[in-house]
C-alpha cells in the first residue's frame, strides 16, 4: 500500500510551532500562489504497520519565503508520526516549492513564514491532490 501526503490549509496551525519558526509574519496556503510544486512522494515503508498507525495524522512545516519565492529554512513542527521518514520526505518536498512574489492579497511574500499542514493518507484508500484549499 502506497502512502502519499497532502498539504492542507490550517488557520491556527501556528500555535503548534516553536517560537523560532514564527519570527516572521506567517502565511498559509490560501494566502499564496504556488508556482512550482513537485508531486508528493509515493514512499511506502516495508514490513511495518506504519500505514495504519499514521493514517490521517497531520503536522506543520514552516518555511521562510525568499524574495524569489523559493522556500528556505523549512522545519517540521512537533508530531506523533511513528515513521519519521515521512516527516523528512514531506519537509524535503515542501522545501522545493516556489511561491509567487506577492500574496493573494497583493502584499509582498518575501520574509514571511509559510505554514503548510501536511496530512498522511494511504493512496489506495483515497485520491488526494498535492495541496488543497481546505475545502471538504
Secondary structure, 3 states (H helix, E strand, C coil): CCEEEEEECCCCHHHHCCCHHHCCCEEEHHHCCEEECCCCCCCCCCCCCHHHHHCCCEEEEEEEECCCCEEEEEEECCCCCCCHHHHHHHHHHHCCCEECCECCCCCECCCCEEEEEEEEEECCCCCCCCECCCCC
